[in-house]
């Protein structure tokens, strides 16, 4: 899939963008020295067994650390930074910082973690995710929300003019992860306000991402061309439309329907 998208004239391709943190180099050097010293006291069979256990333990530790990091960020109200802006860092100093973007066999740019979420939602490569939004009732507090996709993203493209109009819609269920003081969660008006605020937040970041892909990067990494191609009777008429040149002028309409399910609201501590 990566190779096919990378060589396609109309599209682009992505890969996970990661790096080893500088602080981990000293740790790796220390581990290497310790490993070398320990190997003098152990035969090769024992070393192989230990390596296998270490890999398993490392994988489990990375998962736990990632979850702990998310929870800690959710509990903190020290700033208004979204959880999406945080990198995912494992205990071995490896940082997942987004996606690398390729076009015509070349690396052209990177997507941050927020843009990677938008890419994944449109491409139906994610089922659940978390975001943090500003409290719509003021007070400078933050609301942490968990989302699940009700169905795949719905894409409709109008190619009747030289300016493609791309409509993308989502239907999401969400639950509130933290309880704010002075907010009555039994009031349907309050739930509606939170739901609308979260929908607006997602619509804004997805629209910003899409216009960056079209206007700035001129790269259809979400493969909208596959949907647009269905509007044409044959391959000749599709080629005559010249999607590769017209995509950068696309107009995007993003709609997010977010519904808070009452029985999933976190209960207040009595």
Secondary structure as a PSIPRED ss2 file (coil, helix, strand):
# PSIPRED VFORMAT (PSIPRED V4.0)

   1 X C   1.000  0.000  0.000
   2 X H   0.000  1.000  0.000
   3 X H   0.000  1.000  0.000
   4 X H   0.000  1.000  0.000
   5 X H   0.000  1.000  0.000
   6 X H   0.000  1.000  0.000
   7 X H   0.000  1.000  0.000
   8 X C   1.000  0.000  0.000
   9 X C   1.000  0.000  0.000
  10 X C   1.000  0.000  0.000
  11 X C   1.000  0.000  0.000
  12 X C   1.000  0.000  0.000
  13 X E   0.000  0.000  1.000
  14 X E   0.000  0.000  1.000
  15 X E   0.000  0.000  1.000
  16 X E   0.000  0.000  1.000
  17 X E   0.000  0.000  1.000
  18 X E   0.000  0.000  1.000
  19 X E   0.000  0.000  1.000
  20 X E   0.000  0.000  1.000
  21 X C   1.000  0.000  0.000
  22 X C   1.000  0.000  0.000
  23 X H   0.000  1.000  0.000
  24 X H   0.000  1.000  0.000
  25 X H   0.000  1.000  0.000
  26 X H   0.000  1.000  0.000
  27 X H   0.000  1.000  0.000
  28 X H   0.000  1.000  0.000
  29 X H   0.000  1.000  0.000
  30 X H   0.000  1.000  0.000
  31 X H   0.000  1.000  0.000
  32 X H   0.000  1.000  0.000
  33 X H   0.000  1.000  0.000
  34 X H   0.000  1.000  0.000
  35 X H   0.000  1.000  0.000
  36 X H   0.000  1.000  0.000
  37 X H   0.000  1.000  0.000
  38 X H   0.000  1.000  0.000
  39 X H   0.000  1.000  0.000
  40 X C   1.000  0.000  0.000
  41 X C   1.000  0.000  0.000
  42 X C   1.000  0.000  0.000
  43 X C   1.000  0.000  0.000
  44 X H   0.000  1.000  0.000
  45 X H   0.000  1.000  0.000
  46 X H   0.000  1.000  0.000
  47 X H   0.000  1.000  0.000
  48 X H   0.000  1.000  0.000
  49 X H   0.000  1.000  0.000
  50 X H   0.000  1.000  0.000
  51 X H   0.000  1.000  0.000
  52 X H   0.000  1.000  0.000
  53 X H   0.000  1.000  0.000
  54 X H   0.000  1.000  0.000
  55 X H   0.000  1.000  0.000
  56 X H   0.000  1.000  0.000
  57 X H   0.000  1.000  0.000
  58 X H   0.000  1.000  0.000
  59 X H   0.000  1.000  0.000
  60 X H   0.000  1.000  0.000
  61 X H   0.000  1.000  0.000
  62 X H   0.000  1.000  0.000
  63 X H   0.000  1.000  0.000
  64 X H   0.000  1.000  0.000
  65 X H   0.000  1.000  0.000
  66 X H   0.000  1.000  0.000
  67 X H   0.000  1.000  0.000
  68 X H   0.000  1.000  0.000
  69 X H   0.000  1.000  0.000
  70 X H   0.000  1.000  0.000
  71 X H   0.000  1.000  0.000
  72 X H   0.000  1.000  0.000
  73 X H   0.000  1.000  0.000
  74 X H   0.000  1.000  0.000
  75 X H   0.000  1.000  0.000
  76 X C   1.000  0.000  0.000
  77 X C   1.000  0.000  0.000
  78 X C   1.000  0.000  0.000
  79 X C   1.000  0.000  0.000
  80 X C   1.000  0.000  0.000
  81 X C   1.000  0.000  0.000
  82 X C   1.000  0.000  0.000
  83 X H   0.000  1.000  0.000
  84 X H   0.000  1.000  0.000
  85 X H   0.000  1.000  0.000
  86 X C   1.000  0.000  0.000
  87 X C   1.000  0.000  0.000
  88 X E   0.000  0.000  1.000
  89 X E   0.000  0.000  1.000
  90 X C   1.000  0.000  0.000
  91 X C   1.000  0.000  0.000
  92 X C   1.000  0.000  0.000
  93 X C   1.000  0.000  0.000
  94 X E   0.000  0.000  1.000
  95 X E   0.000  0.000  1.000
  96 X E   0.000  0.000  1.000
  97 X E   0.000  0.000  1.000
  98 X E   0.000  0.000  1.000
  99 X E   0.000  0.000  1.000
 100 X E   0.000  0.000  1.000
 101 X E   0.000  0.000  1.000
 102 X E   0.000  0.000  1.000
 103 X E   0.000  0.000  1.000
 104 X C   1.000  0.000  0.000
 105 X C   1.000  0.000  0.000
 106 X E   0.000  0.000  1.000
 107 X E   0.000  0.000  1.000
 108 X E   0.000  0.000  1.000
 109 X E   0.000  0.000  1.000
 110 X E   0.000  0.000  1.000
 111 X E   0.000  0.000  1.000
 112 X C   1.000  0.000  0.000
 113 X H   0.000  1.000  0.000
 114 X H   0.000  1.000  0.000
 115 X H   0.000  1.000  0.000
 116 X H   0.000  1.000  0.000
 117 X H   0.000  1.000  0.000
 118 X H   0.000  1.000  0.000
 119 X H   0.000  1.000  0.000
 120 X H   0.000  1.000  0.000
 121 X H   0.000  1.000  0.000
 122 X H   0.000  1.000  0.000
 123 X C   1.000  0.000  0.000
 124 X C   1.000  0.000  0.000
 125 X C   1.000  0.000  0.000
 126 X C   1.000  0.000  0.000
 127 X C   1.000  0.000  0.000
 128 X E   0.000  0.000  1.000
 129 X E   0.000  0.000  1.000
 130 X E   0.000  0.000  1.000
 131 X E   0.000  0.000  1.000
 132 X E   0.000  0.000  1.000
 133 X E   0.000  0.000  1.000
 134 X E   0.000  0.000  1.000
 135 X C   1.000  0.000  0.000
 136 X C   1.000  0.000  0.000
 137 X C   1.000  0.000  0.000
 138 X C   1.000  0.000  0.000
 139 X C   1.000  0.000  0.000
 140 X C   1.000  0.000  0.000
 141 X C   1.000  0.000  0.000
 142 X E   0.000  0.000  1.000
 143 X E   0.000  0.000  1.000
 144 X E   0.000  0.000  1.000
 145 X E   0.000  0.000  1.000
 146 X E   0.000  0.000  1.000
 147 X E   0.000  0.000  1.000
 148 X E   0.000  0.000  1.000
 149 X E   0.000  0.000  1.000
 150 X C   1.000  0.000  0.000
 151 X C   1.000  0.000  0.000
 152 X C   1.000  0.000  0.000
 153 X C   1.000  0.000  0.000
 154 X E   0.000  0.000  1.000
 155 X E   0.000  0.000  1.000
 156 X E   0.000  0.000  1.000
 157 X E   0.000  0.000  1.000
 158 X E   0.000  0.000  1.000
 159 X C   1.000  0.000  0.000
 160 X C   1.000  0.000  0.000
 161 X C   1.000  0.000  0.000
 162 X C   1.000  0.000  0.000
 163 X C   1.000  0.000  0.000
 164 X C   1.000  0.000  0.000
 165 X E   0.000  0.000  1.000
 166 X E   0.000  0.000  1.000
 167 X E   0.000  0.000  1.000
 168 X E   0.000  0.000  1.000
 169 X E   0.000  0.000  1.000
 170 X E   0.000  0.000  1.000
 171 X E   0.000  0.000  1.000
 172 X E   0.000  0.000  1.000
 173 X E   0.000  0.000  1.000
 174 X E   0.000  0.000  1.000
 175 X E   0.000  0.000  1.000
 176 X E   0.000  0.000  1.000
 177 X C   1.000  0.000  0.000
 178 X C   1.000  0.000  0.000
 179 X C   1.000  0.000  0.000
 180 X C   1.000  0.000  0.000
 181 X C   1.000  0.000  0.000
 182 X C   1.000  0.000  0.000
 183 X C   1.000  0.000  0.000
 184 X C   1.000  0.000  0.000
 185 X C   1.000  0.000  0.000
 186 X C   1.000  0.000  0.000
 187 X C   1.000  0.000  0.000
 188 X H   0.000  1.000  0.000
 189 X H   0.000  1.000  0.000
 190 X H   0.000  1.000  0.000
 191 X H   0.000  1.000  0.000
 192 X H   0.000  1.000  0.000
 193 X H   0.000  1.000  0.000
 194 X H   0.000  1.000  0.000
 195 X H   0.000  1.000  0.000
 196 X H   0.000  1.000  0.000
 197 X H   0.000  1.000  0.000
 198 X H   0.000  1.000  0.000
 199 X H   0.000  1.000  0.000
 200 X H   0.000  1.000  0.000
 201 X H   0.000  1.000  0.000
 202 X H   0.000  1.000  0.000
 203 X H   0.000  1.000  0.000
 204 X H   0.000  1.000  0.000
 205 X H   0.000  1.000  0.000
 206 X H   0.000  1.000  0.000
 207 X H   0.000  1.000  0.000
 208 X H   0.000  1.000  0.000
 209 X H   0.000  1.000  0.000
 210 X H   0.000  1.000  0.000
 211 X H   0.000  1.000  0.000
 212 X H   0.000  1.000  0.000
 213 X H   0.000  1.000  0.000
 214 X H   0.000  1.000  0.000
 215 X H   0.000  1.000  0.000
 216 X H   0.000  1.000  0.000
 217 X C   1.000  0.000  0.000
 218 X C   1.000  0.000  0.000
 219 X C   1.000  0.000  0.000
 220 X C   1.000  0.000  0.000
 221 X C   1.000  0.000  0.000
 222 X C   1.000  0.000  0.000
 223 X C   1.000  0.000  0.000
 224 X H   0.000  1.000  0.000
 225 X H   0.000  1.000  0.000
 226 X H   0.000  1.000  0.000
 227 X H   0.000  1.000  0.000
 228 X H   0.000  1.000  0.000
 229 X H   0.000  1.000  0.000
 230 X C   1.000  0.000  0.000
 231 X C   1.000  0.000  0.000
 232 X C   1.000  0.000  0.000
 233 X C   1.000  0.000  0.000
 234 X C   1.000  0.000  0.000
 235 X H   0.000  1.000  0.000
 236 X H   0.000  1.000  0.000
 237 X H   0.000  1.000  0.000
 238 X H   0.000  1.000  0.000
 239 X H   0.000  1.000  0.000
 240 X H   0.000  1.000  0.000
 241 X H   0.000  1.000  0.000
 242 X C   1.000  0.000  0.000
 243 X H   0.000  1.000  0.000
 244 X H   0.000  1.000  0.000
 245 X H   0.000  1.000  0.000
 246 X H   0.000  1.000  0.000
 247 X H   0.000  1.000  0.000
 248 X H   0.000  1.000  0.000
 249 X H   0.000  1.000  0.000
 250 X C   1.000  0.000  0.000
 251 X E   0.000  0.000  1.000
 252 X E   0.000  0.000  1.000
 253 X E   0.000  0.000  1.000
 254 X E   0.000  0.000  1.000
 255 X E   0.000  0.000  1.000
 256 X E   0.000  0.000  1.000
 257 X E   0.000  0.000  1.000
 258 X E   0.000  0.000  1.000
 259 X E   0.000  0.000  1.000
 260 X E   0.000  0.000  1.000
 261 X C   1.000  0.000  0.000
 262 X H   0.000  1.000  0.000
 263 X H   0.000  1.000  0.000
 264 X H   0.000  1.000  0.000
 265 X C   1.000  0.000  0.000
 266 X C   1.000  0.000  0.000
 267 X C   1.000  0.000  0.000
 268 X C   1.000  0.000  0.000
 269 X C   1.000  0.000  0.000
 270 X C   1.000  0.000  0.000
